[in-house]
Amino acid sequence: MRADKLDNFSHQFSKVDLVKMDVEGAEVEALDGMKKIITRNEPIMIIEVLEKNESTVYDFMAQHGYRLVKKQNRNHLFEACKI
């Protein structure tokens, strides 16, 4: 299956407010492919995270200024920290 970075399509969107992600174990790769969108828009992120990827996803999100707001089963709600 061919995959492409979401950042390659970011010019098609004026603003991204919410991202819902369920990528069956490819959370880190998907997040890496949307760094520009995350940085520019600071969308609310709802990510289904496999247990084996939790610490890596948490680290990525913290490095990009996000905090975990809620976790329910494998669904994780992150929002940008406002200083």
C-alpha positions as CSV (number, residue, x, y, z in Angstrom):
1,M,0.0,0.0,0.0
2,R,1.3,3.4,-0.9
3,A,1.5,6.0,1.9
4,D,2.2,9.7,1.8
5,K,2.8,12.4,4.4
6,L,-0.3,14.4,5.5
7,D,2.0,17.4,5.4
8,N,2.2,17.1,1.7
9,F,-1.5,17.9,1.5
10,S,-1.5,20.7,4.2
11,H,-1.7,23.4,1.5
12,Q,-5.2,22.2,0.8
13,F,-6.5,23.1,4.2
14,S,-6.8,26.6,5.7
15,K,-7.0,25.3,9.3
16,V,-6.9,21.9,10.9
17,D,-8.8,21.9,14.3
18,L,-9.1,18.1,15.0
19,V,-7.3,15.0,14.0
20,K,-8.7,11.5,14.7
21,M,-6.1,8.8,14.0
22,D,-6.5,5.0,14.0
23,V,-3.5,3.6,12.1
24,E,-3.1,0.2,13.7
25,G,0.5,0.5,15.0
26,A,1.8,3.2,12.7
27,E,1.1,6.0,15.1
28,V,4.7,7.3,15.1
29,E,5.1,7.2,11.4
30,A,1.8,9.0,10.9
31,L,2.7,11.7,13.5
32,D,6.1,12.2,11.8
33,G,4.3,12.8,8.6
34,M,2.2,15.6,10.0
35,K,4.7,17.7,12.0
36,K,4.0,20.8,10.0
37,I,0.2,20.5,10.6
38,I,0.7,19.9,14.3
39,T,3.1,22.9,14.6
40,R,1.0,25.4,12.6
41,N,-2.5,24.4,13.7
42,E,-2.1,22.8,17.2
43,P,-5.2,20.6,16.5
44,I,-6.9,18.5,19.2
45,M,-5.6,15.0,18.6
46,I,-7.6,11.8,19.2
47,I,-5.2,8.9,18.7
48,E,-5.8,5.2,19.0
49,V,-2.5,4.0,20.4
50,L,-1.3,0.5,20.7
51,E,0.2,-0.2,24.1
52,K,3.6,-1.0,22.7
53,N,3.7,2.5,21.2
54,E,2.4,4.5,24.2
55,S,5.7,5.9,25.5
56,T,6.9,6.8,22.1
57,V,3.7,8.6,21.2
58,Y,3.6,10.4,24.6
59,D,7.2,11.5,24.1
60,F,6.4,12.8,20.6
61,M,3.4,14.7,21.7
62,A,5.2,16.2,24.7
63,Q,8.0,17.4,22.4
64,H,5.5,19.1,20.3
65,G,3.8,20.9,23.2
66,Y,0.9,18.6,23.9
67,R,-0.4,17.0,27.0
68,L,-2.6,14.0,27.5
69,V,-6.1,15.1,28.6
70,K,-7.9,11.7,28.7
71,K,-7.3,8.1,28.0
72,Q,-10.1,5.6,27.5
73,N,-9.0,2.1,26.5
74,R,-6.7,2.7,23.5
75,N,-8.1,6.1,22.7
76,H,-5.9,9.1,23.8
77,L,-7.0,12.7,23.7
78,F,-4.2,15.3,23.5
79,E,-4.4,19.0,23.4
80,A,-1.7,21.7,22.9
81,C,-0.5,23.2,26.2
82,K,-1.2,26.9,26.4
83,I,1.4,28.9,28.3
